[in-house]
Amino acid sequence: MKILITASDFLAKAVAKRLKELNHDITIQTSDSNLAQECISAGFRVLLTQDPKTIEDACNDKDAVINCSGLAKHFGVLEDFKKANVDLVKIIINGCTKANAKLVHISSPSVFMNFKDLRNISEDHPFAKPINDYAKTKAEAESLILKAVKANHLKAVILRSNLIVGPGDEKILGGVIRAHQSGGLPLFKQGKALLDLTYIDNAVDAIILSLQNENANSQIYHISNGEPQPVIDVIKELFDQMKIPLKTKNIPVSFEVINALLWIAEKFLKALHYFGYNADPFFTRGSVSTFAKDFTLDITKAKQELGYDPKVTLKEGLKRYAIWYKTVHPIKENEIEFLNIIPASGLSR
């Protein structure tokens, strides 16, 4: 197959590598010059552009388009989210429709987030009122795709992949590692909230299965490792694999109090955007909720209809991630230093 992959992070590179190994003809589109150089160095054909017509034309001779691109964070300017998460999807829909190419779109379960515990969320669970512009634009993109599918203009599969981690992830597990300071990693509910991660290889498997399965057209599937575990257990396993002593501290106030304070902070910073001040908060309601509230997906539909089977366990995935992270960020013996807490607005489902 001739496949166009839109890219903004490590998922696209992993998908491209696997598809190339399967002898597919791959073109990667990105507007990130650093990512483009990485992909070129890896031997991929790269289209470095954000021009709408160029991207639409790139779909012309393709059998499929995999949309891995998007702006994934919990805080920012609405116009930026619309451009990355909605406008690009409109371009791809037009291109795929004209070329009769199949679209595999990577969406997000953030459309369900409501700052409450949610377990075993099915594909038809009602969307929550958007907690931020990221969730709002991801929901809007899904609506555009489903509208085109219903009009019989588009073959498409939507995958809602939850918290993808693995080699290349600098946001989720990388953010946890960098947030670990001598004072301890802050935890809500003693770290008992359930975390439902997706290892990168399993996410790639789901994408390839979606490409191959004609019966998956017009369907939505939830994807994760299917191994929900308490935050503290995941973090302990990660730091054991990293060979780093883990220090934690419990947050003495409730999530609801923190959530209210962060709501005020986010409103204030959004107001400052109008005056040209564009700093993101260190913590956002969305990023804190990720580690403070249960949030798990029901992946039964993907298993039954796609044949999805998460082959890499979370334990093995954390082991592989630790090896990669220590290679990329070498830590000297008896000299463990961490950066200040990474802006949590970068942690996104």
Sequence and secondary structure as in RCSB ss.txt:
>XXXX:A:sequence
MKILITASDFLAKAVAKRLKELNHDITIQTSDSNLAQECISAGFRVLLTQDPKTIEDACNDKDAVINCSGLAKHF
GVLEDFKKANVDLVKIIINGCTKANAKLVHISSPSVFMNFKDLRNISEDHPFAKPINDYAKTKAEAESLILKAVK
ANHLKAVILRSNLIVGPGDEKILGGVIRAHQSGGLPLFKQGKALLDLTYIDNAVDAIILSLQNENANSQIYHISN
GEPQPVIDVIKELFDQMKIPLKTKNIPVSFEVINALLWIAEKFLKALHYFGYNADPFFTRGSVSTFAKDFTLDIT
KAKQELGYDPKVTLKEGLKRYAIWYKTVHPIKENEIEFLNIIPASGLSR
>XXXX:A:secstr
 EEEEE SSHHHHHHHHHHHHTT EEEEEES HHHHHHHHHTT EEEE   HHHHHHHTTT SEEEE      SS
S HHHHHIIIIIHHHHHHHHHHHHT EEEEEE GGGG  SS EEEE TTS     SSHHHHHHHHHHHHHHHHHH
TT  EEEEEEE SEESTT  SSHHHHHHH  TT EEESGGG SEE  EEHHHHHHHHHHHHH GGGTT EEEES 
S  EEHHHHHHHHHHHHT    EEE SS HHHHHHHHHHHHHHHHHHHTTT     SS HHHHHHHHS EEE  H
HIIIII     S HHHHHHHHHHHHHHHS  BTTB    S   GGG   
